[in-house]
Amino acid sequence: MTEGNFVDYVKMHVASGNGGKGSAHLHREKYIQKGGPDGGDGGRGGHIIIKGNANLWTLIHLKFKRHIKAGHGAHGSSGRSTGADGEDAIIEVPLGTVVRDTETNDILFEITEDGEEKIVAEGGKGGRGNWHFKSSTNQTPRYAQPGIPLEEKEITLELKVLADVGLVGFPNAGKSTLLSVLTSAKPKIADYEFTTLKPNLGIVKYRDYQSFVMADIPGIIEGAAEGKGLGYYFLRHIERNSILLFLIPADAKDIVEQYNILVDELRRYNPEMLDKERFVVISKSDMLDDELKSEISTILDEDLEADYMFISSVAQQGLTELKDKLWQMLNE
């Protein structure tokens, strides 16, 4: 999936259908001049339904569909015939989609399961026909109920990427390179910061035809939890990952400090993210000789509050061991 095709934020206007009018018909036949009321009910207006689809990875199919309308309910007719219900409008979304009310920014619901359906705007109920209103004192009511009007809403769809492993790190830490080596994904790779502006997903193939999903999240900067850079857009994608894989380059000035800054940004954005399993990889370690690795390991053993591993995506060092470790963590 190319970066331009990854759409994770869509605003739209939705309108359900009007309920159909009830009929005020009075029964008439050749030899029945003054029959009783037989007006049928109006049909229900169509709902606007959000439905989860596990085969979708992005909201790009909704990028240019900013107005969604459901069908109106048909009016009731004679013979107590109920009008047809309006056609529902179904909006299919990838799993991990959050639906918000645009005006209040309140979360209405989240879609996390394939086939899960939620009504975001209910169709109006159909009006009752006049036969409901007949009584001993009013045997020929000449009125019926109108249908209930449609419901309109401005909604925002936000996609939070669902993945087994999320790559977390500062810009230019080597996340995209690692994803490109472990999976068939083709993220943009360059030697400048913020090469990645949208998440990239890749499937890591493991032994015995097993696999797991890895997400390359755009780089975090200090202050992202306060919205610096594109902090909110980046951080919300990390919420849906089972394991957080922290990538810190071997040439960083202070590996422990970088890790602590990243953890602090996650904590300030959402403290619950610290409950996820974490693992640290020191990337670009092909630049280190054995003596330097030993020195860094001594420091990390004392000060780093997480397990770690040295890898090199370019030199293909430690990648098999990394996949083994991640698979073990996912299946514990």
N, C-alpha and C positions, 0 to 999 in steps of 0.2 A: 504494500500500500504506500503510495507516495504521500509526502507530507501535505501537499495541497488537497488531497482527498480526505484527510482526517478532519472531519467536522465534529466538534464536541460541544457546541453551544448554539441553540436555535431558539428564537422567539417566534411565536405564532399567535394568531387570533383564531379561536375556535367558536363555533356556534352550533348548538344542537338543533333539532327540528321542532316546529310548533306541533302541539297536539291538534288533532282534527276536531271539527265541531260535531256535536251531537245533532241528530236529525229530529225535527219537530213534525215528522210526517204522521198523517192520520190514515188509517187503513181504508182503502176503497176498492170495491170489486163491482162486478156488473149488478149483482142483486144485494150488495151491501152498500147502501148510500152513506151511512154514518157509522163507520167502523171506529174502533178505539185507536189509541195512539200506538204506533209500531215503529217509531223512529229509533234507529240503531245508534250505538256509541261511536264517537270518533276514535281513530287510531292513535296510538302513541307516537310522539315525535322520535326521530332517531337520536341515539346517544353518540357522544364522542368518546371513543374507547382507546386507551393506550394499552398496547399488547407487546409483551416481551418476545423477542425472536433471537434465539441463540446463534443464528447464522449471520446476524448483522454485527459489524464491528465499529460502525461510525454512524453519524446522523446526516451524512452527505445526501441521502435520498430525500431529506426534508429541507435541504438548504434553500430551495426556491419555492417551497410550499408554505407560504406564510398565512394563508387563509384556508381553513378546513370547515366545511359545512356538512351537516347531516341532513337526511331527507325529512320532509314534513309528513305528519300523519294524515291519512285520507279522512274525509268527512264520513259520518255515518249515513245510512240510507234506509229506505223502507224495508219492512219485513224484519225488523230488528237486526239488520245487517251491520256488523261492526266494520268501520273503515280499516284499511290496511295500515300496519305500523310503518313509520318512516324508516328508511334504510339507515342503519348505523354507519358511522364513519370510523374505521379502525386505523389507528396510527401505529405502525410497527416500529419498535425501537430496540436497540441493543440492550443486553443485560447490563445493569449498572447505571441505568438512566434515572436521574432525579427529576421530578416534575414540580415546578414551583409556580405559585401565583405571581405573575410579573409585578402587579401593583403593590402587593404587600411583602413580596419576597419570601413568603412562608412556603415551607415544603409541604406539598399536598400528599405525595407518596413517592415510593421508589419501586422500580421494576427490577427484580433480581432473579426471576425464574422464567424459563422458557414456557411460553403459552400463558403466562400470567396476564390477566386482564383487569384493568381498573377504569371505572367511568370517571372522566374528568369534567364532563358537562352532560347533565341528564336531559333527555328529551321531554318535552311537555306532555302531560297526561291528556288523553282524549276526553272531550266533554261527554257527559251522559245524555242519551237520547230521551225523548219525552215519555217513553213508556215507563221509565223509572219513577216518574212524578205523578202517575195516575193514582187516584184514591177514591174512596166512596163519595167524597164531596167535590172532587175535581176529576171527572171521568174523561175529559178530553183536553188535557194540558196542551197548549199550542206553543210551548217554549221548550228549549233544550239548553244544555250548558255549552258555552264556547270551550274550545280547547285551551289548555294552559300554555302560555307563550314559551318560546325557546329560551335557552340560557346561553349567554355569551361570556367569554373569558379571554383574557390575555394570559398565556402561559409561557414559561421558559423551560426548555429541555436542556439538562446538563448531563453530559456523559462522564461518569467516573470509571476509568478503565478497570476491567476485571482481569486480573492476572495472578498467577501463582507467585511470581517473583518480580518485585519492582526494583529497578536500579536507581539508587539515590546518590547524588554527589554534586559537587560544584561544577560549573561549566568547564568543559574541556578536560574532564577527568578520565575520559576513555570509555564512557558508557556505550556510545553508539558503536565503537570499534568492537567491544566485547559482544554486543548483540549481533553484529554482522558475522562474527566468527562462530558463535554458538548456534545461530539459527540461519534460516534462509532469507531473513529480512535484509533489506538494502537501504539502511538509513543514510542520510547525508553525513559525510565525515570530512572534517577540515580542521586545521590547526588554529582556529580562532573560537572565542567563546560564543555561546548561544547559536551554535550551528544547528542544534535541534530546537525547534520551536513548538512542535507538536509531539505527543507520545508516539512511539513506534512499538508495535507488537511483533513478537517472533515466537515460533514454536521450537523448543529445544528438544531434539530427538535423543532419547536415552536408550538403554539396553532393552532387549526383548520387545522392540516396537512400542515402547512406552514413551511418553512425552509430557512436557509441562510448558506453560506459557510464561514468557518473560516480557516485561515492559520496560522500555527505555524512556524514563521520564525526563523532560527538559531540566537543565541544571538549576539548582537552587542557589540564590544569593543570600547573603546575610541581610535580614530584614524582610525576607519573603513573607513571613507570617503577618506582617503589617501591610502587605500588598505591594512591597517594592518590586520593581520589574514587573513580571507577570506572575507574582507569587501565588495568588489565589488559584489561578488557572493551572499552575503546575502542581501545587500541593494537594488539590482535591483528587488528582489521579492516583496519589499514593495511598489513599484511604482504603481502596478496594483490593490491595495486594496482601497475600498471606504472609510472605517473607519480604523483609526489606534488606536488600543487598547494597551495602554502602561501598562505593568505589572511591578510593583516595589514591592519587598518583604517588609513586615512590619519591618523586622530586619535590613533594610538598614541603614547605618550611617546617611545619609541625603537624604530623599526622594525627596525633591525639587531639590537638586543638581543633583541627578541621572536623573530626568526627563529632566532638562535643558541640560545635556550632550547628552542624546539621541536625543532631538530635534535639538541640534546643529550639530550632525553627519548627520541627515537627511537633514538639511539646506545646509551643505557643499557639500553633494553628489548631491542634486537636490533641489533648493529652492522651486520648485513647489509643493514638497511634504508637505510643511507647509500649503498649501491651503486645505488639506484634513481635515475632521472632526477628532478631537482627544478626547479620553476619557481615564482617568487614573483609574486603579484598584490597590488597595493595597492588594497584595496577602499574604497568610500565616497569615491572621489577627486573626486566632484562638489562636495565641500566645499572643494576647493583651487582657487585661481586659478593662472594660468600662472607667476607669480613664485614662489609656494610650491612648485609642482611642480618648477620648475627648481632651487630650493634643495635639496629632498629628493633629486632625481636626482643632484646633485653628491655628496651624502653617500653615497648608495647605490652610485654608481659606484666610490667609493673603498673602502668597507667591506663591502659585501654580496657574499658569495661565491656568487652565483647570478644568472641572468638574471631580469629583472623587467618588470612592465607595470602601468600605471595603468588601473583600470576602475571603473565604477559600475553596479551591478546595477539600482538604482532609476532612474537617468537613462539606462540603456541605452548607456553609453559604453564603447567598447573591447571589446565582447563578440564581435563578428565577428572582430576581430584575435586575440582569445584563442582562439577555436575554431580558427582557422587555425594558430596556434602549437601547440596541443595535437595537432591532426591531423598536423602535420609531425613532432612528437616521437614520436608513436605509430608513424609509418610510416618513420622513418629506418632 
